[in-house]
Amino acid sequence: MSNDPRQLKASLAGFEYWHYAFDLGGVQTPITNHTHINRMRQRRRYFLDPLLQICGGDLRGKRVLDLGCNAGYWSLAVVEAGCDFVLGVEGRQAAVDQARLVFRELGVDGARWQFERGDVFSYDYDAAGPFDVVLCLGLLYHISKPVELLETIERINTDLLVVDTELSLARGERIDIRREPLDNPRNAIDHEIVFFPTRRCLTSLIRQFGYEVRVLRPALNDKEGMDDYVDGRRRAFVCAKATDLSGLASDAEEPPAFARVTSRVRRVVRRGTRQLGRRAGVIG
Ligand SMILES: C[S@@+](CC[C@H](N)C(=O)[O-])C[C@H]1O[C@@H](n2cnc3c(N)ncnc32)[C@H](O)[C@@H]1O
């Protein structure tokens, strides 16, 4: 733990990019996009609260694996929810360093966490596993091997899995192929080609590995920074091998064509609003 706020600020400034707003004893991580604060709050409401609900209110006694953990925001959330231990596996060294710094600064007991640089496909989980809960958040649409990822998860996970992911709005059971640049710190670490399954496709894939699945209905109380969830382009899937999920309501599936149209209309309106704002700024 750093006793000197100036030294801590300098360490934080040494990182190129901070995605999450952490409060490290009064020193804030320097995020650039402030809508992320609401986004993380809303994502907690959306999938962390239901996870805690089905676990009886907290994660005491549980070992958690956080795949593609970035700077450890969700690892911290599960530690705060009482889990015994969390392992975060992340492909970018800078993000692993950020997570370690955050946990040390907050004084989290070192026996309760571990962050390692690794590719989620080849990491050796056996020393730390198996895991009662696996978090696969914001990762599935940055990879091109969804079946292999689920095979890996199924092998090391004894019960609960949460997948939060962007989806294709195509019809039926399909996977879209897209490209993304590898130099964005939130993107894929290996291949530019990434796969976006439809909601139905992902549900079937997860069921194939023996899980019961609930696609959660977004429970947002502030939509800032949440367009993808509002448009139906992103959903969280709570999945279980053993825990009873009957207390979780599944989101009604919008017809894909309707969701595609509303998503496009919202995008056009947003673009128009931004352009008008810019013009007003220039003229005014
Ligand atoms: C969009 S971020 C999501 C971060 C966090 N899980 C969340 O939901 O807020 C995706 C993260 O996964 C990491 N990542 C992508 N592909 C990976 C892989 N094959 N193995 C390990 N990490 C990977 C990226 O470096 C990035 O930090």
The ligand as an SDF file (V2000), in Angstrom:
LIG
                    3D

 27 29  0  0  0  0  0  0  0  0999 V2000
  -13.8600   -5.8470  -23.0240 C   0  0  0  0  0  0  0  0  0  0  0  0
  -12.6410   -6.3310  -21.8350 S   0  0  0  0  0  0  0  0  0  0  0  0
  -13.7140   -6.9480  -20.5480 C   0  0  0  0  0  0  0  0  0  0  0  0
  -13.1630   -6.7340  -19.1860 C   0  0  0  0  0  0  0  0  0  0  0  0
  -14.0450   -7.2180  -18.0460 C   0  0  0  0  0  0  0  0  0  0  0  0
  -14.1540   -8.6540  -18.0260 N   0  0  0  0  0  0  0  0  0  0  0  0
  -15.4090   -6.5720  -18.0860 C   0  0  0  0  0  0  0  0  0  0  0  0
  -16.3780   -7.2290  -18.4850 O   0  0  0  0  0  0  0  0  0  0  0  0
  -15.5400   -5.3940  -17.7080 O   0  0  0  0  0  0  0  0  0  0  0  0
  -11.9570   -7.8460  -22.4970 C   0  0  0  0  0  0  0  0  0  0  0  0
  -10.6740   -8.2470  -21.7970 C   0  0  0  0  0  0  0  0  0  0  0  0
  -10.3410   -9.5790  -22.1950 O   0  0  0  0  0  0  0  0  0  0  0  0
   -8.9530   -9.6300  -22.4840 C   0  0  0  0  0  0  0  0  0  0  0  0
   -8.7670  -10.7410  -23.4570 N   0  0  0  0  0  0  0  0  0  0  0  0
   -9.2010  -10.8120  -24.7320 C   0  0  0  0  0  0  0  0  0  0  0  0
   -8.8990  -12.0150  -25.2670 N   0  0  0  0  0  0  0  0  0  0  0  0
   -8.2610  -12.7240  -24.2980 C   0  0  0  0  0  0  0  0  0  0  0  0
   -7.6930  -14.0310  -24.2320 C   0  0  0  0  0  0  0  0  0  0  0  0
   -7.7460  -14.8720  -25.2840 N   0  0  0  0  0  0  0  0  0  0  0  0
   -7.1070  -14.4280  -23.0760 N   0  0  0  0  0  0  0  0  0  0  0  0
   -7.0450  -13.5840  -21.9990 C   0  0  0  0  0  0  0  0  0  0  0  0
   -7.5710  -12.3320  -22.0030 N   0  0  0  0  0  0  0  0  0  0  0  0
   -8.1770  -11.9050  -23.1290 C   0  0  0  0  0  0  0  0  0  0  0  0
   -8.6160   -8.2570  -23.0320 C   0  0  0  0  0  0  0  0  0  0  0  0
   -7.2250   -7.9740  -22.9040 O   0  0  0  0  0  0  0  0  0  0  0  0
   -9.4930   -7.3660  -22.1640 C   0  0  0  0  0  0  0  0  0  0  0  0
   -8.8390   -6.9580  -20.9890 O   0  0  0  0  0  0  0  0  0  0  0  0
  1  2  1  0
  2  3  1  0
  2 10  1  0
  3  4  1  0
  4  5  1  0
  5  6  1  0
  5  7  1  0
  7  8  2  0
  7  9  1  0
 10 11  1  0
 11 12  1  0
 11 26  1  0
 12 13  1  0
 13 14  1  0
 13 24  1  0
 14 15  1  0
 14 23  1  0
 15 16  2  0
 16 17  1  0
 17 18  1  0
 17 23  2  0
 18 19  1  0
 18 20  2  0
 20 21  1  0
 21 22  2  0
 22 23  1  0
 24 25  1  0
 24 26  1  0
 26 27  1  0
M  CHG  2   2   1   9  -1
M  END
$$$$
